[in-house]
Amino acid sequence: MMLKHWLRVVYGAFFEVGWVVGFKHASTIWEWGLTALAVYLSFYFLIKAGEVLPAGTAYAVFVGLGTLGTTVVGILAFGEPVSLAKVALIGLLLIGIGGLQTVTTKEGN
């Protein structure tokens, strides 16, 4: 059942990408409204996951996935530059995220 809680972290990170992009690119009241909704949903899912998963680990994975998603969206949607170093560091980030998920057990066990 741990998968359900990790999925909440992933959902939260997905919405984190949305609000980070929104903070940079929102220009209408509707876009700002969607950005605010993304902020709310992002932290809602993180908080729900943190009720079961260790908060520090859940937060680290949340931030890592958000960083990964924001970087990829920046490259693909907004033409931000890509380098071998950036790709290598993204790979290292993925290894760290996967490692944290692998070694984490339910809080209190």
C-alpha positions as CSV (number, residue, x, y, z in Angstrom):
1,M,0.0,0.0,0.0
2,M,3.1,2.3,0.1
3,L,2.6,2.9,-3.6
4,K,-0.5,4.9,-3.0
5,H,1.4,7.3,-0.7
6,W,4.3,7.6,-3.1
7,L,1.8,8.4,-5.9
8,R,0.6,11.3,-3.7
9,V,4.2,12.6,-3.7
10,V,4.3,12.3,-7.5
11,Y,0.9,14.1,-7.9
12,G,2.2,16.8,-5.6
13,A,5.4,17.2,-7.7
14,F,3.3,17.4,-10.9
15,F,1.3,20.3,-9.5
16,E,4.5,21.8,-8.2
17,V,5.8,22.0,-11.8
18,G,2.5,23.7,-12.7
19,W,2.8,26.4,-10.1
20,V,6.5,27.1,-10.8
21,V,5.7,27.5,-14.5
22,G,2.6,29.6,-13.5
23,F,4.7,32.0,-11.4
24,K,6.9,32.7,-14.3
25,H,4.4,32.8,-17.2
26,A,0.9,33.6,-15.7
27,S,-0.4,36.9,-17.0
28,T,-4.2,36.7,-16.7
29,I,-6.5,36.3,-13.7
30,W,-7.4,32.8,-14.9
31,E,-3.8,31.8,-15.3
32,W,-3.1,33.1,-11.8
33,G,-6.1,31.2,-10.5
34,L,-4.8,28.0,-12.0
35,T,-1.4,28.7,-10.5
36,A,-3.0,29.2,-7.0
37,L,-4.9,25.9,-7.5
38,A,-1.7,24.2,-8.4
39,V,0.0,25.5,-5.2
40,Y,-2.9,24.2,-3.1
41,L,-3.0,20.8,-4.8
42,S,0.8,20.4,-4.7
43,F,1.0,20.9,-0.9
44,Y,-2.3,19.0,-0.3
45,F,-0.8,15.8,-1.9
46,L,2.5,16.3,-0.1
47,I,0.8,16.8,3.3
48,K,-1.4,13.7,2.8
49,A,1.7,11.6,1.8
50,G,3.6,12.9,4.8
51,E,0.9,11.5,7.1
52,V,2.3,8.0,6.4
53,L,5.7,8.5,4.8
54,P,8.6,10.0,6.8
55,A,8.1,13.8,6.1
56,G,11.8,14.5,5.3
57,T,12.0,11.7,2.8
58,A,8.7,12.6,1.2
59,Y,9.7,16.2,0.9
60,A,13.1,15.4,-0.6
61,V,11.5,13.2,-3.2
62,F,8.8,15.8,-3.8
63,V,11.4,18.6,-4.4
64,G,13.5,16.3,-6.5
65,L,10.7,15.3,-8.8
66,G,9.5,18.9,-9.0
67,T,13.0,20.0,-9.9
68,L,13.2,17.3,-12.5
69,G,9.8,18.2,-14.0
70,T,10.5,21.9,-14.0
71,T,13.8,21.4,-15.8
72,V,12.3,19.1,-18.4
73,V,9.4,21.4,-19.0
74,G,11.8,24.3,-19.3
75,I,13.8,22.5,-21.9
76,L,10.9,21.0,-23.9
77,A,8.4,23.8,-23.7
78,F,10.4,27.0,-23.3
79,G,13.7,26.2,-25.2
80,E,16.0,26.4,-22.2
81,P,19.5,25.2,-23.0
82,V,20.6,21.6,-22.6
83,S,24.0,20.4,-21.8
84,L,25.6,17.1,-21.1
85,A,26.2,18.2,-17.5
86,K,22.5,19.1,-17.0
87,V,21.5,15.7,-18.4
88,A,24.0,13.9,-16.2
89,L,22.8,15.8,-13.1
90,I,19.2,15.0,-13.9
91,G,20.2,11.3,-14.1
92,L,21.9,11.6,-10.7
93,L,18.8,13.2,-9.3
94,L,16.7,10.3,-10.5
95,I,19.1,7.8,-8.9
96,G,18.8,9.7,-5.6
97,I,15.0,9.8,-5.8
98,G,14.8,6.1,-6.6
99,G,17.2,5.3,-3.8
100,L,15.2,7.2,-1.2
101,Q,12.0,5.5,-2.2
102,T,13.7,2.1,-2.1
103,V,15.0,2.5,1.4
104,T,12.0,4.2,3.0
105,T,9.5,2.3,5.0
106,K,6.3,3.3,6.6
107,E,6.8,5.7,9.5
108,G,6.9,4.0,12.9
109,N,8.0,0.6,11.4
